[in-house]
């Protein structure tokens, strides 16, 4: 066989044998391997949070739309409260149930002491809004953390991998591309994993933050409307 053809075949065969993702991981330095494993785990956990929050915000918006239709349909507030209080409520329905429960306790406990009812109802609604928003926004901080730090963690793995590659070059005293390329590829693989974890985390963190703001504004607007209703009822009973 022609020596030139043999050399060409070897050059084409070498990259195919050593540039798969698994081989890049197995050939990497232990520090780079730890970085890669950490980034993969962070990416998997980020996607789990994304899926969970996608359905959580979608359910909150759906239940809020459904409750608003019932609330403004003209149905008695007492009937609506009795229907909702028997089950598990979220978002705006939970806000309404908490406010109505405090109203009934205050009125039934001492009908003559109406002065502090509105303040107590408003406090209960504030606490309920905080609790509902905390439930919706839980674990979003992890997405923000991954989005902010994953590229730098990947870069750390890349720098360490390049240092190791240069040390190997110095020991072998061979600057052939076939010797240099695997080490550089291993190092850059860490950066790629960092970006793979960070980009979706940033995108979905921004999306869920916007969804959280919309839900919070709707709850606060309903709290103001219900506070006005309570104020009118107090004036009627006074």
C-alpha positions in Angstrom: 0.0 0.0 0.0 1.2 3.5 -0.8 2.6 5.2 2.4 0.8 8.4 1.5 -2.6 6.6 1.5 -1.8 4.8 4.8 -1.0 8.2 6.4 -4.2 9.7 5.1 -6.3 6.8 6.4 -4.7 7.1 9.8 -5.4 10.8 10.0 -9.1 10.2 9.0 -9.5 7.3 11.4 -8.0 8.9 14.5 -10.6 11.6 15.1 -13.4 9.1 14.6 -12.0 6.9 17.3 -11.4 9.6 20.0 -13.9 12.4 19.6 -17.2 10.8 20.8 -18.7 12.5 23.8 -18.2 9.4 26.0 -14.5 9.1 25.0 -13.9 12.9 25.5 -15.3 12.4 29.0 -13.3 9.3 29.8 -10.1 10.8 28.5 -10.5 14.1 30.4 -8.6 14.9 33.6 -10.5 14.0 36.9 -11.1 17.7 37.6 -12.6 18.2 34.2 -14.7 15.1 34.7 -16.1 16.4 37.9 -16.9 19.7 36.2 -18.7 17.9 33.4 -20.7 15.7 35.8 -21.8 18.7 37.8 -22.9 20.6 34.7 -24.9 17.6 33.4 -26.6 17.2 36.8 -27.4 20.9 37.0 -28.8 20.8 33.5 -31.0 17.8 34.3 -32.3 19.4 37.5 -32.9 22.7 35.7 -35.1 20.9 33.1 -37.0 19.1 35.9 -37.7 22.5 37.4 -38.7 24.0 34.0 -41.3 21.2 33.4 -42.7 21.5 37.0 -43.0 25.3 36.8 -44.5 25.2 33.3 -47.4 23.2 34.5 -47.6 25.1 37.8 -47.9 28.5 36.2 -50.3 27.2 33.5 -52.5 25.7 36.2 -52.5 29.0 38.3 -53.5 31.0 35.2 -56.2 28.6 34.3 -57.6 28.4 37.8 -57.5 32.2 38.1 -59.4 32.7 34.8 -62.0 30.1 36.0 -62.4 31.8 39.4 -62.8 35.3 37.9 -65.7 34.0 35.7 -67.4 32.6 38.8 -66.8 35.6 40.9 -68.2 38.1 38.4 -71.0 35.9 37.3 -73.4 37.4 39.9 -73.3 34.3 42.2 -73.6 35.0 45.9 -70.3 35.3 47.6 -71.4 33.1 50.5 -72.4 30.3 48.0 -69.1 30.7 46.2 -67.2 30.5 49.4 -69.1 27.4 50.6 -68.4 25.7 47.2 -64.7 26.6 47.2 -63.9 26.1 50.9 -64.6 22.3 50.7 -61.7 21.7 48.3 -58.1 22.7 47.6 -57.7 26.2 46.2 -54.8 28.0 44.6 -54.0 31.5 43.3 -57.0 33.8 43.3 -59.4 31.3 44.7 -57.2 30.7 47.7 -57.0 34.5 48.2 -60.8 34.7 48.1 -61.3 31.8 50.5 -58.8 33.2 53.0 -60.4 36.7 52.9 -64.0 35.3 53.3 -62.9 33.1 56.1 -61.5 36.0 58.1 -64.6 38.1 57.3 -66.9 35.4 58.6 -64.9 34.9 61.7 -64.8 38.6 62.5 -68.5 39.2 61.8 -69.7 36.1 63.6 -67.3 36.6 66.5 -68.3 40.2 67.3 -70.7 41.9 64.9 -70.4 45.2 66.8 -66.6 45.5 66.4 -66.4 46.4 62.7 -63.6 48.9 62.8 -60.7 46.4 62.5 -62.3 44.0 60.1 -61.1 45.6 56.9 -57.5 45.8 58.2 -57.6 42.1 59.2 -59.0 41.0 55.9 -56.3 43.0 54.0 -53.6 41.5 56.2 -54.9 38.0 55.5 -54.9 38.7 51.8 -51.4 40.1 51.9 -50.2 36.9 53.7 -52.0 34.7 51.2 -50.5 36.5 48.2 -47.1 36.1 49.7 -47.6 32.4 50.3 -49.0 31.8 46.8 -46.2 33.7 45.1 -43.6 31.9 47.2 -45.0 28.6 46.1 -44.9 29.5 42.5 -41.5 31.1 42.6 -39.8 28.3 44.6 -36.7 26.9 43.0 -36.5 29.6 40.4 -33.4 30.9 42.2 -31.7 27.6 41.1 -32.4 28.5 37.5 -30.9 31.9 37.9 -27.9 30.5 39.7 -27.3 27.9 36.9 -27.7 30.5 34.2 -25.2 32.9 35.9 -22.5 30.4 37.0 -22.6 27.4 34.6 -20.6 29.2 31.8 -17.9 30.1 34.3 -17.8 26.6 35.7 -17.5 25.3 32.2 -14.8 27.8 31.5 -12.9 26.6 34.6 -13.0 23.0 33.2 -11.8 24.3 29.8 -8.8 26.2 31.4 -7.9 23.2 33.4 -8.2 20.9 30.4 -6.0 23.1 28.3 -3.4 23.3 31.0 -3.3 19.5 31.1 -3.1 19.3 27.4 -0.1 21.6 27.3 1.6 19.6 30.0 1.1 16.5 27.9 2.6 18.3 24.9 5.6 19.4 26.9 6.2 15.8 28.2 5.8 14.2 24.7 7.7 17.1 23.0 5.3 16.7 20.1 3.2 19.5 18.7 1.5 17.4 16.0 -2.2 18.3 15.6 -3.1 14.7 16.2 -1.6 15.1 19.7 -2.9 18.5 20.5 -6.5 18.2 19.2 -7.9 15.6 21.7 -6.8 17.6 24.7 -8.2 20.8 23.3 -11.5 19.0 22.4 -11.8 17.6 25.9 -11.3 21.1 27.3 -13.8 22.8 25.0 -16.4 20.1 25.8 -16.6 21.5 29.3 -17.5 24.9 28.0 -20.1 23.4 25.7 -21.7 21.7 28.6 -21.7 24.9 30.6 -23.5 26.8 27.8 -25.9 23.8 27.4 -26.9 24.2 31.0 -26.9 28.0 31.2 -28.8 29.0 28.1 -32.1 27.2 28.8 -31.9 28.1 32.5 -31.7 31.8 31.6 -34.4 31.7 29.0 -36.9 29.9 31.3 -36.0 31.9 34.3 -36.9 35.1 32.5 -40.1 33.5 31.2 -41.2 32.3 34.6 -40.3 35.7 36.2 -42.6 37.4 33.7 -45.4 34.9 34.4 -44.9 35.4 38.2 -45.2 39.2 37.8 -48.4 38.8 35.8 -49.9 36.5 38.4 -48.9 38.8 41.3 -50.5 41.8 39.6 -53.7 39.9 39.1 -53.8 38.8 42.8 -53.1 42.3 44.0 -55.7 43.8 41.8 -58.3 41.3 43.1 -57.2 42.0 46.7 -57.9 45.7 46.1 -61.3 45.0 44.6 -62.3 42.7 47.4 -61.1 45.2 50.0 -63.5 47.7 48.4 -66.3 45.2 48.7 -65.5 44.7 52.4 -65.5 48.4 53.0 -68.9 48.8 51.4 -70.3 45.9 53.6 -68.9 47.6 56.7 -70.5 50.9 55.8 -73.9 49.0 55.3 -73.6 47.3 58.7 -72.5 50.4 60.6 
